């Protein structure tokens, strides 16, 4: 019984770290992976570096996406596309309150 009480704080710390740090990161990674897999031609996206463009084509050999911008076509890794910024770009405009 005494040994269990010694390790109880460590177990509680691990449980708290899991639910507040590890699990949310795993869920975010899963969402980003799903987003990258569901990209299709014509989707408007924003890269993590801030480049805005439209998906032109995919390069499955390099696991990359070709983005058409105002200045031409650029190839980026699928992992370089930002889920949050792309969702904000494609979100319907907020209603203006009177």
C-alpha positions as CSV (number, residue, x, y, z in Angstrom):
1,X,0.0,0.0,0.0
2,X,2.8,2.4,0.8
3,X,4.5,1.7,-2.5
4,X,1.3,2.6,-4.4
5,X,1.1,6.0,-2.6
6,X,4.7,6.7,-3.6
7,X,4.0,6.3,-7.3
8,X,0.5,7.9,-7.3
9,X,1.8,11.4,-8.0
10,X,3.8,10.2,-11.0
11,X,0.8,8.4,-12.4
12,X,-1.4,11.4,-11.9
13,X,1.2,13.7,-13.6
14,X,1.3,11.3,-16.6
15,X,-2.5,11.1,-16.9
16,X,-2.8,14.9,-16.8
17,X,0.0,15.3,-19.4
18,X,-1.7,12.7,-21.6
19,X,-5.1,14.5,-21.6
20,X,-3.7,18.0,-21.9
21,X,-0.7,17.6,-24.1
22,X,-0.3,14.3,-25.9
23,X,-3.9,13.5,-26.9
24,X,-4.7,16.9,-28.4
25,X,-1.5,16.8,-30.5
26,X,-2.5,13.3,-31.8
27,X,-6.0,14.5,-32.7
28,X,-4.6,17.6,-34.5
29,X,-2.1,15.4,-36.5
30,X,-5.0,13.1,-37.4
31,X,-7.1,16.0,-38.7
32,X,-4.2,17.5,-40.7
33,X,-3.5,14.1,-42.3
34,X,-7.1,13.6,-43.2
35,X,-7.2,17.2,-44.6
36,X,-4.2,16.5,-46.8
37,X,-5.7,13.2,-48.1
38,X,-9.0,14.9,-49.0
39,X,-7.5,17.7,-51.0
40,X,-8.8,17.9,-54.6
41,X,-8.2,19.9,-57.7
42,X,-9.6,23.4,-57.4
43,X,-9.5,23.7,-53.6
44,X,-8.3,27.1,-52.4
45,X,-5.4,26.6,-49.9
46,X,-2.9,28.5,-47.8
47,X,0.5,27.1,-47.1
48,X,2.1,27.4,-43.7
49,X,4.4,30.1,-45.1
50,X,1.4,32.2,-46.2
51,X,1.2,31.5,-49.9
52,X,-2.4,31.6,-51.2
53,X,-3.4,29.6,-54.2
54,X,-5.5,26.9,-55.8
55,X,-4.7,23.2,-56.1
56,X,-3.8,22.6,-59.7
57,X,-2.6,19.0,-59.6
58,X,-0.9,16.4,-57.5
59,X,2.5,14.7,-57.7
60,X,1.9,11.3,-56.0
61,X,5.6,10.3,-56.7
62,X,6.8,13.2,-54.4
63,X,3.7,13.3,-52.1
64,X,3.4,16.9,-53.2
65,X,0.7,19.3,-54.5
66,X,1.1,21.7,-57.4
67,X,-0.4,25.1,-56.4
68,X,-1.5,27.7,-59.0
69,X,-0.9,31.2,-57.9
70,X,-1.1,34.6,-59.6
71,X,2.6,34.3,-60.6
72,X,2.7,30.7,-61.8
73,X,2.6,27.1,-60.5
74,X,4.6,26.0,-57.5
75,X,5.1,22.5,-56.0
76,X,4.8,22.1,-52.2
77,X,4.7,19.1,-49.9
78,X,1.2,18.2,-48.8
79,X,2.4,18.7,-45.2
80,X,3.2,22.4,-46.0
81,X,-0.5,23.2,-46.4
82,X,-2.0,24.8,-43.3
83,X,-5.3,23.3,-42.2
84,X,-6.4,26.2,-40.0
85,X,-5.5,29.0,-42.5
86,X,-7.1,27.1,-45.4
87,X,-10.3,26.6,-43.4
88,X,-10.4,30.3,-42.6
89,X,-9.9,31.2,-46.3
90,X,-12.8,28.9,-47.3
91,X,-15.2,29.8,-44.5
92,X,-18.3,31.8,-45.4
93,X,-18.0,35.4,-44.6
94,X,-19.3,36.4,-41.2
95,X,-22.6,38.3,-41.1
96,X,-22.4,42.0,-40.4
97,X,-24.4,43.1,-37.4
98,X,-26.4,46.3,-37.5
